[in-house]
């Protein structure tokens, strides 16, 4: 099995360009099948989650033309058949085919999605939304058949501001008759990006990016050209890295507004950064103060950053804390960081961790437990003394475009072995 080998301690300088957002593109690709003509998506990152979605499209007989950074999808000849268990389980975002196929054909036949095991991750809110639009759901052993005679707009209140449920209900409602209102909707930038894509095709969606989204159903969706927004989580990952070991390290092609909570916390801890229109520059690392973070839905502090912040906190003086409120099992990486010398205490209920610093990290063999946990280990390896090898790297490659190349270009000694 391939592993990542890192020789730590080298200062990093230059520019890291940020790719299109994983959590946006993984919804845009399934959303594209709602288009009655050809949908073109640009700034597509080269990550395995995109490969897995492409395989589902091929399975459904869609026509795809994927070139570097771009994918054209024509779904005119799509065959609405069962998405096998193997394909469904490859990734979390396969669940967007539920909303998209239901919206297009009034029927979908697929299995419970896969993805990183960072918690239970039920899909009850997605299903509740589909039912409110008029769908009937049959489930047996994680096999779902969701169908409707017709889909009719309705008012849907989400008990939790779920990213997946908000997008999935939008996809199902876009061609329903009448008006759908999603209350307590999630407001992440990726949701706005998906709504903009659908509106570019002729959908009528208002309020994306706020807690109330209104969708007025339309009959047809025409061809469009759409760009994926920059990946705020990839950007934040490298910004944290720059704070630790950057020397004039610039994170480029980003939307700094999407990183407000992270920037605020890093600044509070002592990071000195220059924020440009579409980039952030860190000139040199400083001595950092401990900080406390609590994960929240957007615009709060993103859960996707907390694992990477754990590595950062090992380099802060004093006790830092992380309170995870979104997922039940997102501290697995901490046990790997401990192997490298981090001093960490996880509360029994698995919701809070305390990290004592500043500690020297020393390279060793560690295991990537999930995508962002894996990224936290890459950062740890880059700042550690000696050699770190990371196994289970498929988690990392599912979400970070050209990670080895981007880091090598700024002076890191990192390779896949
Ligand atoms: N939840 C329910 N019922 C539902 C849906 C969600 O109880 O029907 C719960 C979840 O179990 C979780 C919370 O609500 O405790 C939040 O889940 P949400 O639906 O918002 O997350 P998701 O759609 O499963 C997406 C991203 C995650 C990111 C979260 C939160 C994708 C494919 N995944 O997951 O990304 O952490 O939103 O922002 O968009 C990652 O990139 O590493 C990643 C895990």
Boltz pocket constraint, residues with backbone or C-beta under 6 A from the ligand:
constraints:
  - pocket:
      binder: B
      contacts: [[A, 22], [A, 23], [A, 24], [A, 26], [A, 92], [A, 93], [A, 116], [A, 119], [A, 120], [A, 121], [A, 122], [A, 123], [A, 124], [A, 125], [A, 126], [A, 127], [A, 160], [A, 161], [A, 162], [A, 163], [A, 164], [A, 165], [A, 186], [A, 233], [A, 303], [A, 304], [A, 325], [A, 326], [A, 327], [A, 328], [A, 371], [A, 372], [A, 399]]
      max_distance: 6.0
